Amino acid sequence: MPVKRVFRSVLPALIAAGLYGNAAAQDAGDECVDIEGTPPGLYATTDEGRTFLIKDGKVVELGPGQTGFADEGEIKCINRPPDFLDWPCATQAAQSRMFNTYSVDDLSSGNKMKEVVDRYFQVPEVIAPIPTWVDGEYHAIFSYDDIIQFSSPDYWYHADPNVPILSGKRPRSLLIALFVGTSQVMVDNNMIDALREELGDDIPVTFVFNDSNTVPISYFGANVSLEEVFKAFIERGIKAAEVPMWWQGDYHLTPTIEEFEKFFKIPPLDAISAEKQAALKADLEAHGFSRKSIIVSLFSESRTMAVDQPERVRVAASLGIKRIPTSFSFVEPDSILARCGPGTPAGSSGVSGSTTPIGGAIVPPTTPTVPPPPEPEASDS
């Protein structure tokens, strides 16, 4: 089975690195090299995006999973980061949080897709390293027939319906999300038919292994509200799975302006400068929310929510946009540890519980989710 090798960094780029402004990055022309021991100098790792190390006109570009080294004499990409950079993932707190891991080469059965699913739910254990899906990396190639056996009507995000799904920078790799808390496997129904039409029956697949307290947004039913998701997170520690590409219009739900006004300070139109209104209006009329959904951040410790662009929400409403594509960001005490890989967050009791937001369902870990019937929206009641 063809496999594109992937590499995962152990730490986001928290060490100083130079940004190269608007100028084009110059490739250093060097392959990553091995270094002996741990010589003194600057070490930088990249988890997402790009990091640029610059010295005397030479530029080394580090992609996700790569490590750079710089001292007084040179800068270069190195093959293996020193052990001290394995923070926080080498800590006991991180190791006790994470699920067991195995390599894709360890898959040995005739039905490898089913083996991946079984190992996640029965152990649970996940494939490592984690591919950088947005850069085109994937775990392996599977046939359409192997994939479709796990098809269902459930979903963990919505894509902008006004933009072709394979437009922009969306990778040509199918996401399959697994939720141990609700015993669900979800094929990305937004993508599978488009990928099959473009690539044929052999499709690159990236598995998304979720934390034990993570659920698909369809868990809450068709008419999910901001309040339901907020209550589930604060009261029960349940969070919705991340959307793949919020910067390309992916979203969780579409609240009304009334819902936003209930929880956030959305400024009146006359409090927004004419210049700002004109810019927001032009962008919304040209692109809608296809280049970015509104982001609502939920904070477990302070038990609060925040919206990132309240002025954009108001201008959108003034243009007659009834519903605002919105995605969530969940901030937990162990959010840094969560970057090391999927597992069970500290203090989490899973998905099942005694209180459930209206429109949701209490789901034991071994029972597949059946979304409840649609209900009237909270903002209209």
N, C-alpha and C positions, 0 to 999 in steps of 0.2 A: 504494500500500500504506500503510494507516494506521500512523503511527509516533508513539509517545509520546516526546517529547524528554527526554533525560536529561542531567544534568550531574555531573561527577566532580571531587571536590576533589583538589588536588595534595599535600595534607599533612594527616595526622590532626590533631586538635585538641591540638597540643602547646604552644600558647600559652595563657596563663591565661584561664579563662572561669569565670563564676559559675554555681554550681548553685543552683537555686531551691527546694531542699528538697522538702517534700511539698505545698506550695501549688500551686494551678493556675497555669500560666504565662499571663501576659497578653500577648496579641498586641500588638505595637507599633503596628499599624495602618498601617504604611508598607510600600510596595513597595521592593524592592531598587533602589538608585540608583547612578548613575555618579559617580565622584569624579575630579577632575583631579590628575594627578601622584601623589605619595606623601606626603601630609601626615603629620606626626608624630602618633603615637597608638598604640593597641592594635589589632592585627589578629588575628582568630581564624578558623580554618577548621574544618570538620567533615567527617570522613570517614565515620563511622558514628554512628548514634544521633542525639542532639540536644545542642546547646550553647546555653546561655542567657547573654546579656549583660544586666546589670542596672545601671541608673543612675537615681537619684532616682525610684524607683518605676516607671520604664519598663522593659519587658522586650522584648528582641529574641530570638526563637527562630530558631536556625539549623539547618536540616536538612542531610542529607548533600549535599555539593557546594556548600554556600553559605558565604559569607564575611561576617564582620562587622567593623565599625570603631567604635572609641570614642576620644574625646578628652575634654578638660575640658568641652566644651559639649554633646556629644550622643553617642548610640549609634545605629547604623543598619546595615542589611544593604546590602552593596555588590555590584554586578554582577560585577566582575572583580577578583580578588586581585592585589596588586602582584607584580611579577616576582620579588622576593626571596623570596616565599613558595613559589616553585616549587622547593623543596628537599625531598627529594633528587632529585626526578624530572628536574630540569634538568641534573643532573650527568652527566659522561661515563660514570661507572660505571653509572648507571641507564639511560642511553640505549643503551649497548652491550649491556645485558642484555635490553632489551625487544624484542619482535617489532615489525615495522612495523605501522602502523595505517591505517585508512581509515574513512570515514563510511558509515552505512547507506544514505545517499542515493547513494553511488557504485555500489551494486548495479544492474546494468543488464541482466542476462540474464533470459530468461523463467522460469527455474527459480532463483529467488533463494536458496532454501535450499541447493541444490547448489553455487551460487556461493560462499556463505559457507564451506562445507566445503572446497571446492577451494582457495580462497585461503589457508585456514589450513594445509592440508597441503602445498601446493605452494610457498609463498613462504618461511616462513609469515608471515601477517599477520592482524590481528584488528580487529574493529570497536571504535572509540572514539567517544564516551566510554563508560565501563562503567556500565550501569544499576544502580541500587540496588534489587535484586530484592525485598528484604524490605519495601520501601516501595511495592511495586506497579509499579515501572518495568520496562520491557521494551524489547527492540530493535525488534520488528515483529510484525505479525499474519500467521500462515501458516495455510493450510488443513490439515486433518487428513491429506488424501492426500499433501501435500508432506512432512509430518512423518513419517508412518508408513514412508516409504521407508528411513528410517535406524533403524528399530526393531530391537532385538536383545535377547537374554536377559541381557546383561551389565548391571552396575550399579555405582554408586560409593558407594551408601549404602543403608541400610535405614530404613524408617519404622516407628514404633511400631505393631504390628498391632492393638493394643487401642483405638486412637483413630482415628476417621474422618480420612482424609488431608486433607480440606479444612476441618478444624475449627481452632479457635483463630485465630491471626493469619497462617496460611499464605497467601501471595499467590496470586491467580488468574492465574498466569503459568507456563507450562511451561518447565522447565529442560532444555536440551540441552547436554550436556558433550562437549567435544572434547579428545582426547589425542593430541598430535603424536608423543609418544614411542612409542606403541603403535598409531598409525594407527587410532584408534577414534572413532566417533561414538556417543553414547548418549543416547537419549530417556529421560526420567524415567518409567519404567514405573509408578512408584507414583502418578503424577499424571495421566497422559494420559487414561485412561478417565473419571476423575472430572471432569476439566475439560471433556471433550467432552460429558458428560451435562449439565453445568451451563451451558456456554457455546455448545454447538453445534460445528459443524465449523471455525469460524474461531477460532483459539486464539492468544492473545498468547505470544510466545516470547522467552526470555532465553537467550542463548548463554553458556556458561561455557567460556572459553578457558583451558586449563591450561598451566602451565610444562612444559618439555620433559622434566623428570625426575619428572613426576607421573603416577600410574597410577590406574585405578579399583580399588577394593578387590577386585573379582572377579578381578583379575589374579593374586591369590594362591590362588585356588580356594575351594571352599565351606567348608573347615575351617581357615581362616586363624587363626593364633595371634598373641598379643602378641609372641612371640619372632621370628616370621617377619618381621613388619612392622619391628620394631626392627633386626634384622640387615640388612634391605634398605636401611634408611635410613642406618645407620652405615657399612656396608661398601660400598654402591654409590650412596648419595645419592638413593635412590628414596623418594618419599613418596606416600601415598595422598591422593586428592583430598578436599577438605573436604566434610563433610556440610553440607547447606543450613541446617538449623535444629536444632542440638543442644539448644537451650533448649525445643524442642517434642518431644524424644524421638528425633530422628534419630541413627543410630549407624553405626559401621563393622562391629563384630563383637561377639560375646557371650562373653567369656572366663568360665571357671569360677572359683570362689573359690581353687581350687588354683593356677591360673595366676597370679592376683594375689599369692598368698602366695609364689610362686617369685621374683617380682621386686620386691615392695614389702613394707614393714612394715605389715601389716594388724593393727591392735590386737585383742587378744582381747576378747570381749564384756564380761568383768568389768572391763576397763580403761576402759570407756566409762561415763560417769555415767548413773544411772537416768533423770535428766531428759532427757539427750541421746538415750538409747535410745528413750524414749517418743515424743519429737518425730520422730525418724527413722522409727520404726515406724508412727506415725500417717500420716506423709506417704507412705511406701511403700505402705501398705495402701489409702490413698485414691487415689493417683495412679501408683503404680509408678514407672517412669522416664519417664513421658510428658511431664514438665515439665523434665527435664534428664537427659541420659545422663552416665555417669561420663566424665571427660576424663583421658586419659593424654598428657602432654607428653613429646616426644622432643627431646633437645638434641644436635645434631651435634658441637659443639666439646668438650663434656664427656663425650660418649658415654654418656649416662645417660637414665633415664626417671623420671618423677614422676607420681603419681596424686593427683587433687585432693581426693577425699573417701573416704579409707580407712575411716573409721568407718561411712559409709553402705554401703560394700561389705560390711563385717562384719554389720551389722544385716540387710541384704538376705539374706545367706546364712543367718542365724538364722531367717528367716521361710520358709525352704525355697525361695528363689529360686535356681534352679540356675545360671542364666547371667545375666551382668550386662551390659546394653547399654552399650557403650563407644565413644567417639569419640576420634580422635587430633588432637593439635596438634603441628606440626613447627616447630622453631626452628632456622633456618639462619643462617650469618653474614650473609647479605644479606636477611634477613627484612624489613628496613625498605624496601629497594629493591623488594622483591617487591610492595609495596603500590602501586607506580606502574603495574603492569600485567604481564601474562604475558610470559614470555620464557625464556631459558636462564640458570639461576643460575650464578654465577661458579664455575668449577672443575667444573661438571657435565659428565659424559660421556654423558648421555642415559640411556635405560632399559636397553639391552642391556649385557651384561657377562659376566664369566667365572665369577662365583659367584652362586648363587641360593638363597634360603632354601628349606627343604623345603616342598613343596606348591606352589611357584611355577613359573615358566617363564621361560626366557631368550627375550626377544622382540626381534628386530631392529626398528628403527624403521619398516620398511615392511611388517611382517607383522602382521595382525590377531591379537589374543590369543585363544587357545582355552584356557579354564581346565582344569587337570588334573583327573582323577577324584578323588572324595572319598577322604581318608585318615583313619585313626584320629587322634583328637585328641591333641595333645602331652601334655596334662595327664593323660590316662588311660594313657599308655604307661610 
